[in-house]
Amino acid sequence: MKKLTAEFIGTFWLVLGGCGSAVLAAAFPNVGIGLVGVSFAFGLTVLTIAYSLGHVSGAHLNPAVSVGLFVAGRFSGKDLVPYFIAQILGAIVAAGVLYIIATGNGKPVGDFAANGYGEHSPGGYNLLSAAVTEFVMTFIFLIVILGSTYQKAPSGFAGIAIGLCLTLIHLISIPVTNTSVNPARSISQAVFVGGWAIGQLWLFIVAPILGAAAAGIVFKFFGEDPRSTNIK
């Protein structure tokens, strides 16, 4: 329960901090934080949770991360479903809190930072572009996670590498899909947007999980790593 609570809180913070920055702070064109600020917000949520709760649960905060670690042999299969549930619930609760805040000025939430492609892509990118983006970005994200927590990697720097990697991923892919690489994050926003967001949600579950699994397979070529996946 300690691990699941940590995953709940961590994913809650990721969605509230990351999506909150997109929905609230980025809404001011002249003084808002813009795309760069939103990208850093997502990275900072992961970095802060990695160092505060990573020693408890590993700070996955993302079903795709859990899958990638499992495929790489760094996470137990029996913990997958409980982690998924904790992550998704934490994300949905965060989206609920954000919805209450965002509607406090009487304005509609609009797309609510939901992920999309085609007409719902910020840059109008099609399904193929969105699928390739989500697969590749999640693949690289897991390579960085697996590599920075590897036994031979410098100790104490994993959280920084992972947080900055997520920042870079958002800088690249926000224009394409609003950046998912995290099914829990996508599910939480789609629940409140409904309609098109639910209809396109499948991509932001399937592509990140496949990208993460591919990274887990590739990383096996680097050899066994007996160290825990916890970020220390």
C-alpha positions as CSV (number, residue, x, y, z in Angstrom):
1,M,0.0,0.0,0.0
2,K,2.9,2.4,0.6
3,K,4.1,1.9,-3.0
4,L,0.6,2.3,-4.4
5,T,0.0,5.4,-2.4
6,A,3.2,6.8,-3.6
7,E,2.2,6.1,-7.2
8,F,-1.2,7.7,-6.6
9,I,0.3,10.9,-5.2
10,G,3.1,11.0,-7.7
11,T,0.8,10.6,-10.7
12,F,-1.6,13.1,-9.1
13,W,1.2,15.7,-9.0
14,L,2.3,15.0,-12.6
15,V,-1.2,15.6,-14.0
16,L,-2.0,18.5,-11.7
17,G,1.4,20.2,-12.3
18,G,1.8,19.4,-16.0
19,C,-1.7,19.7,-17.3
20,G,-2.4,22.4,-14.8
21,S,0.3,24.5,-16.3
22,A,-1.1,24.0,-19.8
23,V,-4.7,24.7,-18.8
24,L,-4.1,27.6,-16.4
25,A,-0.7,29.3,-16.8
26,A,-0.3,28.9,-20.6
27,A,-3.7,30.7,-21.2
28,F,-2.1,34.1,-20.9
29,P,-0.6,35.0,-24.3
30,N,1.6,37.9,-23.1
31,V,2.7,36.8,-19.6
32,G,1.9,33.1,-19.7
33,I,4.6,30.3,-19.7
34,G,3.9,29.1,-23.2
35,L,5.1,25.8,-24.7
36,V,8.5,25.9,-23.1
37,G,7.0,26.5,-19.6
38,V,4.6,23.7,-20.0
39,S,7.4,21.4,-21.0
40,F,9.4,22.3,-18.0
41,A,6.4,21.9,-15.7
42,F,6.0,18.3,-16.8
43,G,9.7,17.6,-16.3
44,L,9.7,19.3,-12.9
45,T,6.8,17.2,-11.6
46,V,8.7,14.0,-12.4
47,L,12.0,15.3,-11.0
48,T,10.4,16.4,-7.7
49,I,8.5,13.1,-7.2
50,A,11.6,11.1,-8.3
51,Y,13.6,12.4,-5.4
52,S,10.8,12.6,-2.8
53,L,8.9,9.3,-3.5
54,G,11.2,7.4,-5.9
55,H,12.7,5.4,-3.0
56,V,9.2,4.2,-2.1
57,S,7.7,3.0,-5.4
58,G,10.3,3.7,-8.0
59,A,8.2,6.8,-9.2
60,H,6.8,5.2,-12.3
61,L,3.8,7.6,-12.5
62,N,2.9,6.1,-15.8
63,P,1.5,2.7,-16.9
64,A,3.9,2.7,-19.9
65,V,6.9,3.1,-17.6
66,S,5.7,0.1,-15.5
67,V,5.3,-2.0,-18.7
68,G,8.7,-1.0,-20.0
69,L,10.4,-1.9,-16.7
70,F,8.5,-5.2,-16.6
71,V,9.6,-6.2,-20.1
72,A,13.2,-5.3,-19.3
73,G,13.0,-7.6,-16.2
74,R,13.2,-4.7,-13.7
75,F,9.6,-4.9,-12.3
76,S,7.4,-7.7,-11.1
77,G,4.4,-8.7,-13.2
78,K,2.2,-9.2,-10.2
79,D,2.5,-5.5,-9.4
80,L,1.5,-4.2,-12.9
81,V,-2.3,-4.1,-12.4
82,P,-2.1,-2.5,-8.9
83,Y,0.3,0.1,-10.2
84,F,-2.0,0.8,-13.2
85,I,-5.0,1.3,-11.0
86,A,-3.1,3.7,-8.6
87,Q,-1.6,5.7,-11.5
88,I,-4.9,6.1,-13.3
89,L,-6.9,7.0,-10.2
90,G,-4.3,9.5,-9.2
91,A,-4.4,11.1,-12.6
92,I,-8.2,11.2,-12.7
93,V,-8.4,12.8,-9.2
94,A,-5.9,15.4,-10.3
95,A,-7.9,16.2,-13.4
96,G,-11.0,16.6,-11.2
97,V,-9.2,19.1,-9.0
98,L,-7.9,20.9,-12.1
99,Y,-11.4,21.0,-13.5
100,I,-12.8,22.6,-10.4
101,I,-10.0,25.2,-10.4
102,A,-10.2,25.9,-14.2
103,T,-14.0,26.4,-14.2
104,G,-13.8,28.8,-11.2
105,N,-13.8,31.9,-13.5
106,G,-17.0,30.8,-15.4
107,K,-15.1,29.9,-18.6
108,P,-15.3,26.5,-20.4
109,V,-12.3,24.3,-20.1
110,G,-12.1,23.7,-23.9
111,D,-9.7,20.9,-24.9
112,F,-8.4,20.7,-21.2
113,A,-4.9,19.7,-22.5
114,A,-6.3,16.5,-23.8
115,N,-4.3,14.5,-26.4
116,G,-5.4,14.4,-30.0
117,Y,-4.5,14.0,-33.6
118,G,-6.0,15.4,-36.9
119,E,-8.2,18.4,-36.1
120,H,-7.5,18.0,-32.4
121,S,-3.7,18.1,-32.8
122,P,-2.3,21.5,-31.9
123,G,-0.5,21.6,-35.2
124,G,-3.0,19.6,-37.3
125,Y,-0.8,16.5,-37.5
126,N,-2.5,13.3,-38.8
127,L,-2.8,9.9,-37.1
128,L,0.4,8.5,-38.5
129,S,2.4,11.5,-37.3
130,A,0.8,11.2,-33.9
131,A,1.4,7.4,-33.7
132,V,5.1,7.7,-34.6
133,T,5.6,10.5,-32.3
134,E,4.1,8.8,-29.3
135,F,5.9,5.5,-30.0
136,V,9.3,7.0,-30.5
137,M,9.1,9.5,-27.6
138,T,8.0,6.8,-25.1
139,F,10.7,4.5,-26.5
140,I,13.4,7.1,-25.8
141,F,11.9,8.0,-22.4
142,L,12.2,4.4,-21.3
143,I,15.7,4.1,-22.6
144,V,16.6,7.1,-20.5
145,I,14.8,5.7,-17.4
146,L,16.4,2.2,-17.8
147,G,19.8,3.7,-18.5
148,S,19.9,6.3,-15.7
149,T,18.8,3.7,-13.1
150,Y,21.2,1.1,-14.4
151,Q,23.6,-0.4,-12.0
152,K,26.7,1.1,-13.7
153,A,25.1,4.6,-14.1
154,P,26.3,7.4,-11.9
155,S,24.3,7.3,-8.6
156,G,22.0,10.1,-7.6
157,F,21.4,11.7,-11.0
158,A,18.6,9.5,-12.4
159,G,15.8,12.0,-11.4
160,I,17.5,14.8,-13.2
161,A,18.0,12.8,-16.4
162,I,14.5,11.6,-16.4
163,G,12.9,14.9,-15.6
164,L,14.9,16.7,-18.3
165,C,14.1,14.0,-20.8
166,L,10.4,14.5,-20.2
167,T,10.9,18.2,-20.7
168,L,12.6,17.6,-24.0
169,I,9.9,15.2,-25.1
170,H,7.3,17.9,-24.5
171,L,9.3,20.5,-26.4
172,I,9.3,18.2,-29.4
173,S,5.8,16.7,-29.3
174,I,3.4,19.2,-27.8
175,P,2.7,20.6,-31.3
176,V,1.9,17.1,-32.6
177,T,-0.3,15.5,-29.9
178,N,-0.2,17.7,-26.8
179,T,2.2,15.0,-25.6
180,S,1.0,11.9,-23.9
181,V,3.7,9.2,-23.5
182,N,1.6,8.4,-20.5
183,P,-1.8,6.5,-20.7
184,A,-2.8,7.7,-17.2
185,R,-2.3,11.3,-18.2
186,S,-4.3,10.8,-21.4
187,I,-7.2,9.0,-19.7
188,S,-7.6,11.6,-17.0
189,Q,-8.1,14.5,-19.3
190,A,-10.2,12.5,-21.8
191,V,-12.7,11.6,-19.0
192,F,-13.5,15.3,-18.5
193,V,-13.5,16.3,-22.2
194,G,-15.4,13.3,-23.5
195,G,-16.5,13.0,-27.1
196,W,-13.6,13.2,-29.5
197,A,-11.0,12.8,-26.6
198,I,-12.5,9.4,-25.7
199,G,-12.7,8.4,-29.4
200,Q,-9.0,9.1,-29.9
201,L,-7.8,7.8,-26.5
202,W,-6.9,4.4,-27.9
203,L,-3.8,5.8,-29.6
204,F,-2.5,7.3,-26.4
205,I,-2.8,4.0,-24.6
206,V,-1.5,1.7,-27.3
207,A,1.4,3.8,-28.8
208,P,3.1,4.6,-25.4
209,I,2.8,1.0,-24.2
210,L,4.2,-0.4,-27.4
211,G,7.1,2.1,-27.3
212,A,7.8,1.3,-23.7
213,A,7.8,-2.4,-24.4
214,A,10.1,-2.0,-27.3
215,A,12.5,-0.1,-25.2
216,G,12.4,-2.9,-22.6
217,I,13.3,-5.4,-25.2
218,V,16.1,-3.4,-26.6
219,F,17.6,-2.6,-23.2
220,K,17.9,-6.4,-22.5
221,F,20.8,-6.4,-24.9
222,F,22.8,-4.3,-22.4
223,G,22.7,-7.1,-19.9
224,E,21.2,-7.9,-16.6
225,D,20.9,-5.3,-13.9
226,P,20.2,-6.6,-10.4
227,R,19.7,-3.1,-8.9
228,S,16.3,-1.9,-7.8
229,T,14.5,0.4,-10.2
230,N,14.0,2.9,-7.3
231,I,15.5,6.3,-8.0
232,K,18.1,7.1,-5.4
